[in-house]
Amino acid sequence: MILSVLASSQASAAAQLMISPTRITFEGNERTKQVNLINNGADTGRYRISFVRRKMLDSGQIEAVEENEPGMYSDEMVRFSPRQVTLQPGQSQTVRLMLRKKRDLKDGEYRSHLMFQALPDASTSDIEELASTESNKVSIKLIPIVGITIPVFVKQGKLSASASLSNFEIKQANTVKGGSSLSLNINRTGNESIYGDVRIYFTPKQGKSVLIGQANGVAVYLPLDKRAFEVKLKPPAGLNLANGELKVLYLKPDESEKSGKIAESRLAIP
């Protein structure tokens, strides 16, 4: 039996697709949105667009929702066009989304994920190529479909959320290169998801505050009330993480510490 796995070309096609924005939110009277696609690679890419339902585990992993699993999903009221695109290198395409709210829509946050699947090149999926020239052999080609997803939210009514940070632990990496990271829990309360950037600063007892770790776009999706997260620490050469204080911030994206702070915690380091 001859087994050919053609994963690399689809993975490459998915990687060369630039998507902006990476989150869509309908609020208030908003009824239309758009997503911009750009083929940033050197090869032509074919992409199928569809809605899928995903949930977040407390580890932060995103996985598929079981069929008929109850929840509040936006794909039931958001339509989009086109459903498939072919992009030459450097070519762009706009995907338009339109919201049609149901009558008497219950207050709350609705979320589904828009998936962009990289399709195999037509020449690799010709049925004629699936047959072996020798009758005593079977040729099987596995052509996985690689996809990128972005969340699409519909927010109805008055929603709010707050966050706190807890369960801090500094971990040393078990590698030749060494290094350390800070693990923590992001705790969510309220009736909507939260989304922000993590910033970690260290202030020596006799010194100035230094940024030593950051992670952008960290979400805690409903209905989770907490998520475990880990941030790699990268202190400047010569800075010893001892005898000082860690400040951990959770901020709204693209906002300052003063205007966009969601949560803050401080941790003494002996």
N, C-alpha and C positions, 0 to 999 in steps of 0.2 A: 504494500500500500504506500503510495506517495502522498505525503502530507505537506502542504504549502500554507504557511501562515503569513498573511499580508497585512500585518498590523502597522508596520512602520509608516507606510504611505498615508494611511488615514490619520495616524497620530500627528504626522507632520502637517497635514492639511488643517487639522484642528488647531495646532499650535500657531500657524501663520495667520489665523483669523483674529482680527482686532475688533472688539465689541465695545461700543460706548452708547449710553452709560452701562454700568454693570449691575444696576438696580433700577427698577421701575416702580414708582409709587403713584397711584391715583388717590387724590384727596379732594375733599370739598366738591366743587363743580367741575373738576377736570374730567374730560371725556376722551381726549386723544393724547397719545404719546408716540414717540418714535425711537427706534434703535438703529444706530449706524454701524454698518459692517464694512470692513476694509480687508482685502486680501493683501497682507503685508509680506507674502512669500514670493518665491520665484516660479511657482507652478500654479496652474489653474486649479481652483477648488470648487467642488460641488457640495452644497449644504442643504439638508432638509431641516425645516423648522417646525417644531411641534411643542405642545404643552405637556409637561409631566408633573407628577405630584411627588414631592420630597418632604422628608422630615429630618430634623436634627436630633442626634443623640447627645447625651450629656458630655460625651468626649469631643463634641464638635463635628463628628463625622456626619455627612449627609447621605441618607439612603432612601431607596424607593419606598413609597407608601404601599401597603398591601391593597389589593383590589377590594373596593367597597369599604375601606377603612374610613370611619367618620372623621370629618374635619371641616374647616372653612376654607374653600378653594376659590381662587380668582379665575381659573380657566372656565368656570361656568358662566362668566359674564364678560370676558375680554375676548375680542376677536382680533385677528392680525392678518396681514397680507404683505408680501407673498409667502407661500409655504415652502418654496424651494428656490434656491438661487445658484447661479454659476458665476464665479468671479474670476476674471483674468488677473494676473499679477498687477497690483496697484489699483485695481478697480474697486469701487465702493457701491453700496446698496443701502437704501433706507427701508426698514421694516416698520410699517405703521400699525399701531395698536389702537383699538377703539373700545371704550367701555360702554356697556349697556346694562345698567343696574336693574335688578329685579324690583318689582313693586314691593313695598313694605320690607325692604332689605333690613335684616337684623343688624344692629350696631355691632361692630367688631372689626377685626383684621382678617382679611382673606388673602391667602398666598398660594400661588402655584409657581412653577419654574418653566421658563421658556428655554427649550433646548435647541442648540444648533449642532446638527450631526454632520460630520464629514463623511461624504459618501465615496465609495471606491470609484476609481476611474472606470468608465464604460469598458475599456479594453481589458480590464482585469476581471470583469464579471460576465464575459461572454459565455453562454451555456456550452458552446462548442468546445471551449477550453477545459470544461469539466470532465470530458470523456478522454480516457487514455487511448492511445493508438494501439495498445496491446490489450487483447480481450481478457487476459488473465490478470490484469492489474486494475485497481481502482484509484483514481486520482481525486483527492478531496482538497478543496481550497477553502480555508476558513477566512472570511472577510469580516472582521469585527467592525462595528460602527462606533466611532469615537465621538463623544459629544461634550459640549460645554453648555452649562446652564446658568441662567441669571434669574433671580427672584422677581416676580411681578406681584406687587401688593395692591389691594384695594382696601382703603380705610374708610369705614363708615361710622359716623357719630363722633362723640368725644372720647378720644383715646389718650392714654398716658402711660408712662413706664418710668421706673427708676431703677438704679443699680447700686450694688455694693460689692466690695472686693474682700476676699477672705482666703483662708487656708494657704498661706504663703510658705513656700519651701524652696530653698536654693539647692540645686542639684549639680553635682559634678559629673561631667561626661566621662564615660568609660572608653575613651579613645586615645590614640597616640597624640593627637593634636590637643587633647584636653578641652578646656572651656567649661562654661557653666551656664545654667539657665535658671529662670525663676518660674515655678509653677504656682498657679493660683486658681481660685474659683471666681467667676463672674456671676453674681446673683441678681436675678431679675424679678421685679414685682410690677404689677399693673396689668393692663389689658392690651398691650401691644409689644412687639419685638423691640429689641434694642440693637444698636449698631454703632460702632465707634472705633477709635484707634487707641492702642495701648502705648504709653510712654513710661519708661523707667529711668529715674535719675538717682545718682548716688552723690551724697554730700559727705566728704570726710570731716572729721571733727574739727580739723583746722584746715579748711579749704573751701573751694567753690563747688557748686552743684554741677554735675557732668551727666549728660545723656549717655546711658550705657545699654539701652535696649529699646526696641520699638517694634510694633506690629500693626499694620493698617487693616481696616475692614473686618473687624472682629464682631460677629453677630451672635445674639442669643435669640433664637426664634421661638415664638409661641408653639406649643404650650410649656416649653422648658422653663423651670424656675432657676436653673443654674447650669453653668457650663465650665468644665475644666479646660484650662488653657496654659500653654507654656511658651515663654519668650526667651530666646537666646540672648545671653548677656555678652556684650562686646566692649569692655572697658578699655580706655586708652592704655597703651604700653606703659608699664611702670606703676599703674594705679592698683593698689591692693584693696580689695573689697572687704575692709575690716575697720573697726573703730569709726563708724559713721552711721548714716541713715539712708535707707531706700525710700524714695517717694514713687508710688505707682499711681498713674493717672489713666482714667478712661475718658476719652474726649470725643465729642462730635467731630466727624471728619471736616477738615479744612477750617476749623475754628480754633481760636486761641484758648489757652488755659483759662483765662478769665471768663470768656463768654460761652465756651462750649463744654465745660467740665460736667461729666455725667457722674463720676465717682472718683474718690481719692482715698488712698491709704498710705500710712507711713510705717516703716519697719526699722527698728533699731538693729544694727549689725555690730556685734561685739568685736 
